[in-house]
Amino acid sequence: MKKVEMSKASASLAEYTRQARKGPIVVVRKGKPVAALVPIRNADAETASLSTNPHFLAIIERSRSRRRKHGGVSSKEIRKRLRLDR
């Protein structure tokens, strides 16, 4: 992982993007991380956006909590109910 001090970042975004293919680049300000440039593999723009959206992540966590507390239906059972297991 590469760290770049924000006040000393002098390369173009294109250059940092090329470097990020090798691993994350963390932008720091006074030694504290403020942003990261990471490669996106096997994801579209919507997936990348949702994966960092606090509201969406809260919805997912509430759903997981509810499933742990009250149970749920497995994907195998859903396929069976929808007759997709044939």
C-alpha positions as CSV (number, residue, x, y, z in Angstrom):
1,M,0.0,0.0,0.0
2,K,1.3,3.4,-1.0
3,K,0.7,6.5,1.1
4,V,0.7,10.0,-0.4
5,E,0.7,13.2,1.6
6,M,-2.0,15.4,0.2
7,S,0.1,18.5,0.3
8,K,2.8,16.7,-1.7
9,A,0.7,14.9,-4.2
10,S,2.0,16.1,-7.5
11,A,1.3,13.4,-10.0
12,S,-1.8,13.5,-12.3
13,L,-4.9,11.5,-11.4
14,A,-4.2,9.3,-14.4
15,E,-0.7,8.5,-13.0
16,Y,-2.1,7.6,-9.5
17,T,-4.7,5.5,-11.2
18,R,-2.1,3.6,-13.1
19,Q,-0.2,3.1,-9.8
20,A,-3.3,1.9,-8.0
21,R,-3.4,-1.1,-10.3
22,K,-0.6,-2.5,-8.2
23,G,-2.3,-1.8,-4.9
24,P,-4.2,0.9,-3.0
25,I,-3.0,4.4,-2.7
26,V,-4.0,6.1,0.5
27,V,-4.0,9.9,0.6
28,V,-3.1,11.2,4.0
29,R,-3.3,14.7,5.5
30,K,-0.9,15.2,8.4
31,G,-0.4,11.5,8.5
32,K,-4.1,10.7,8.8
33,P,-5.9,8.9,5.9
34,V,-8.5,11.0,4.1
35,A,-9.1,9.1,0.9
36,A,-8.1,6.0,-1.0
37,L,-7.6,5.1,-4.6
38,V,-8.2,1.4,-5.1
39,P,-8.6,-0.7,-8.3
40,I,-12.2,-1.9,-9.0
41,R,-12.3,-5.4,-10.4
42,N,-15.5,-7.3,-11.4
43,A,-17.8,-4.5,-10.4
44,D,-19.8,-1.8,-12.2
45,A,-20.2,1.8,-11.2
46,E,-23.4,1.1,-9.2
47,T,-21.8,-1.6,-7.2
48,A,-18.8,0.6,-6.4
49,S,-21.1,3.4,-5.4
50,L,-23.3,1.3,-3.1
51,S,-20.4,-0.4,-1.4
52,T,-19.5,3.0,0.2
53,N,-23.0,4.4,0.7
54,P,-23.6,4.6,4.5
55,H,-27.4,4.5,4.0
56,F,-27.3,1.4,1.9
57,L,-24.8,-0.3,4.3
58,A,-27.1,0.5,7.2
59,I,-30.0,-1.2,5.4
60,I,-27.9,-4.3,4.7
61,E,-26.8,-4.5,8.3
62,R,-30.4,-4.1,9.6
63,S,-31.5,-6.9,7.3
64,R,-28.6,-9.2,8.4
65,S,-29.5,-8.5,12.0
66,R,-33.1,-9.2,11.5
67,R,-32.3,-12.5,9.7
68,R,-30.0,-13.5,12.6
69,K,-32.7,-12.7,15.2
70,H,-35.8,-14.0,13.4
71,G,-34.3,-16.5,10.8
72,G,-34.8,-16.4,7.1
73,V,-35.2,-18.5,4.0
74,S,-32.1,-19.9,2.4
75,S,-31.3,-19.4,-1.3
76,K,-31.7,-23.1,-1.8
77,E,-35.3,-22.9,-0.4
78,I,-36.1,-19.9,-2.6
79,R,-34.9,-21.8,-5.7
80,K,-37.1,-24.7,-4.6
81,R,-40.1,-22.5,-4.0
82,L,-39.7,-20.8,-7.4
83,R,-39.1,-24.1,-9.1
84,L,-35.7,-23.1,-10.2
85,D,-33.9,-26.2,-8.9
86,R,-34.8,-28.4,-11.8
